[in-house]
Amino acid sequence: MSKKTLHTDKAPAAIGTYSQAAVGGGLTFLSGQIPLVPETMEVVAGDFEARAVQVFENLKALAAEAGGTLNDAVKVTVFLTDLDNFATVNSVMERYFDQPYPARAAVGVASLPKGVDVEADAVLAI
């Protein structure tokens, strides 16, 4: 099995020792995205919903770079520092995914990079 990595300027640059996305074994793995604006690498302004939208915009850009869409996702993991935001995440996800929805986990965590309150990653089958 060979591994290929992907990069796009339409999603935030990696801020650590990882690639934006990696392809192997017929699957595309999108690294966790936080609500950074790709052009500025700053957290998007606004409320939680705006931050969640930016997370999924970043994932959408990576899916496009891989030659697919978020509807190719078979698994999504969402990390939240406040599980009270779960309903908002559901509402935002409805804008980015058609039924049948991918498998998903929502995980409550103590903290996330750059002090943000939401992160998500995805696995695509393209």
Beta strands, then each sheet from edge to edge (+ up, - down):
strand 1: 4-6
strand 2: 21-24
strand 3: 27-33
strand 4: 36-37
strand 5: 42-43
strand 6: 73-80
strand 7: 103-108
strand 8: 118-124
sheet 1: 1+ 2- 3+ 8- 6+ 7+
sheet 2: 4+ 5-
end
